[in-house]
């Protein structure tokens, strides 16, 4: 089975395939015990945000990883997908700016999508 960084990289590729924007990964291994990585991305509208979520889910299913919980799929302003070692946050632009997870988790190590 792939390690959590490789799983995060697969999710990033899936989000990129659906034209996700501002994709970042935050390495949280040194500051929390509940997950290794956050993958954060932005979509432009409800169908795109949902398609990005579907693509991330498909990527994890191909890796044999089951989702623990999904929140926000219907409204699609913030979809949270919990895979244990990797947590995916897919936002619309307004919600991403409002919740500002990057500020909240600023002590993590930020990894650009192209570097994962």
Secondary structure, DSSP 8 states (H G I E B T S, - for coil): ---HHHHHHHHHHHHHHTT-EEEEEEE-TTT-SS-SEEEEEEESSHHHHHHHHHHHHHHHHHTT---SEEE-TTT-SEEEEE-SSEEEEEEEHHHHHHH-HHHHTTTSEEEEGGG-
